[in-house]
Amino acid sequence: MLRNVLGKTFRFLGYTVQYGCIAHCAFEYLGGIVVCSGPSMEPTIQNSDIVFSENLSRHFYCIRKGDIVIVKSPSDPKSNICKRVIGLEGDKVCTSNPSDFLKSHSYVPKGHVWLEGDNLRNSTDSRCYGPVPYGLIRGRICLKV
């Protein structure tokens, strides 16, 4: 009786670990569902919109200008942000705020991207914290639900 219960328990734990590993790999390498919050990407993505993020692009370095990406926040590593890629490494980008009269430019360093929200007046982005390392990109948004 005890052997039967222990056998079922260990089988259950084994299946749980196996399916947990499969789920982890799927969410880490394939993609997942993300709820975006905040006004920085309006009107493209509204507060509380649900999007699907695919993660294969970041592994194969297929991120391009104009893509909307999910990124680990440079200022708060516990949170993710959703921004549009404005510049890739080597690109020249405008680094001043939209309300500034004089515009300044800068080059995106190797291994970095320049990110900005679509709502320029209400977005904390690369204009505040500078270029973002490519390694902080978690995925590219490919579908808005």
C-alpha positions as CSV (number, residue, x, y, z in Angstrom):
1,M,0.0,0.0,0.0
2,L,2.7,2.5,1.0
3,R,4.9,1.5,-2.0
4,N,1.9,2.2,-4.3
5,V,1.3,5.6,-2.8
6,L,5.0,6.5,-3.0
7,G,5.2,5.3,-6.6
8,K,2.2,7.5,-7.6
9,T,3.6,10.5,-5.7
10,F,7.0,10.2,-7.4
11,R,5.4,9.7,-10.8
12,F,3.3,12.8,-10.3
13,L,6.3,14.8,-9.2
14,G,8.3,13.6,-12.2
15,Y,5.6,14.6,-14.6
16,T,5.2,18.0,-12.9
17,V,9.0,18.6,-13.3
18,Q,8.9,17.5,-16.9
19,Y,5.9,19.7,-17.8
20,G,7.4,22.6,-15.8
21,C,10.6,22.4,-17.9
22,I,8.7,22.3,-21.1
23,A,6.6,25.3,-20.1
24,H,9.7,27.2,-19.0
25,C,11.4,26.5,-22.4
26,A,8.2,27.5,-24.3
27,F,7.9,30.8,-22.5
28,E,11.6,31.6,-22.5
29,Y,12.3,30.7,-26.2
30,L,9.0,30.8,-28.1
31,G,6.9,33.5,-26.5
32,G,4.1,34.3,-24.2
33,I,1.1,36.5,-23.5
34,V,1.8,40.0,-22.0
35,V,-0.5,42.6,-20.5
36,C,0.9,46.1,-21.3
37,S,0.2,48.8,-18.8
38,G,0.8,52.6,-18.9
39,P,0.3,55.4,-21.4
40,S,3.7,55.4,-23.1
41,M,2.7,53.4,-26.2
42,E,-0.7,55.1,-26.8
43,P,-2.4,55.1,-29.3
44,T,-0.8,52.0,-30.7
45,I,-1.1,49.9,-27.5
46,Q,-3.6,51.1,-24.9
47,N,-3.3,50.6,-21.1
48,S,-4.2,47.0,-20.2
49,D,-4.0,45.7,-23.8
50,I,-3.1,42.0,-24.2
51,V,-0.3,41.2,-26.7
52,F,1.6,38.1,-27.8
53,S,5.4,38.4,-27.6
54,E,7.6,36.1,-29.6
55,N,11.1,35.5,-28.3
56,L,12.9,33.9,-31.3
57,S,13.7,37.3,-32.9
58,R,16.0,38.3,-30.0
59,H,17.9,35.1,-30.2
60,F,18.5,35.4,-33.9
61,Y,19.2,39.1,-33.8
62,C,16.2,39.9,-36.0
63,I,15.0,43.0,-34.2
64,R,14.5,45.9,-36.7
65,K,13.7,49.6,-36.5
66,G,10.0,50.1,-35.9
67,D,9.5,46.8,-34.0
68,I,7.7,47.0,-30.6
69,V,9.7,45.1,-28.0
70,I,9.3,43.9,-24.4
71,V,12.5,44.9,-22.5
72,K,13.7,44.4,-19.0
73,S,13.7,47.9,-17.5
74,P,17.1,49.5,-17.2
75,S,16.0,51.5,-14.2
76,D,14.1,48.7,-12.4
77,P,15.2,45.1,-13.3
78,K,12.1,43.6,-11.7
79,S,9.8,45.1,-14.3
80,N,9.4,45.0,-18.0
81,I,8.7,47.9,-20.4
82,C,7.1,48.0,-23.8
83,K,8.7,50.4,-26.3
84,R,9.4,50.9,-30.1
85,V,12.9,50.4,-31.5
86,I,14.0,53.7,-33.0
87,G,17.6,53.0,-33.6
88,L,20.0,50.0,-33.9
89,E,23.7,50.0,-33.2
90,G,25.6,52.5,-35.3
91,D,22.4,54.6,-36.1
92,K,22.3,58.4,-35.5
93,V,19.2,59.3,-33.4
94,C,17.7,62.5,-32.1
95,T,18.2,62.6,-28.3
96,S,16.3,65.7,-27.2
97,N,12.7,66.0,-25.9
98,P,10.0,67.0,-28.4
99,S,9.5,70.3,-26.6
100,D,13.2,71.3,-26.9
101,F,14.0,74.0,-29.5
102,L,17.4,72.7,-30.3
103,K,17.8,69.1,-31.3
104,S,20.9,67.1,-30.4
105,H,22.0,63.8,-32.0
106,S,23.9,60.8,-30.8
107,Y,25.0,57.5,-32.1
108,V,23.7,54.2,-30.7
109,P,26.8,52.2,-29.5
110,K,27.6,48.6,-30.5
111,G,25.3,46.0,-28.8
112,H,22.6,48.5,-27.9
113,V,19.2,49.8,-29.2
114,W,17.4,53.1,-28.9
115,L,13.9,52.8,-27.6
116,E,11.1,55.3,-27.4
117,G,7.4,55.2,-26.6
118,D,4.8,56.3,-29.2
119,N,3.4,58.8,-26.7
120,L,6.5,61.0,-26.6
121,R,5.1,63.5,-24.1
122,N,4.3,60.8,-21.6
123,S,7.1,58.2,-21.9
124,T,10.2,57.3,-20.0
125,D,12.5,55.8,-22.6
126,S,16.0,56.1,-24.0
127,R,15.8,59.8,-23.9
128,C,15.9,59.5,-20.1
129,Y,18.1,56.4,-19.6
130,G,20.1,56.2,-22.8
131,P,20.7,53.3,-25.2
132,V,19.5,49.9,-23.9
133,P,21.7,46.8,-24.2
134,Y,20.4,44.3,-26.7
135,G,20.6,41.6,-24.0
136,L,17.7,43.3,-22.0
137,I,15.3,42.6,-24.9
138,R,12.9,39.9,-23.8
139,G,10.8,39.6,-27.0
140,R,9.1,41.3,-30.0
141,I,5.4,42.0,-30.0
142,C,3.8,40.3,-33.0
143,L,0.1,40.2,-32.2
144,K,-2.3,42.4,-30.3
145,V,-5.3,40.5,-28.9
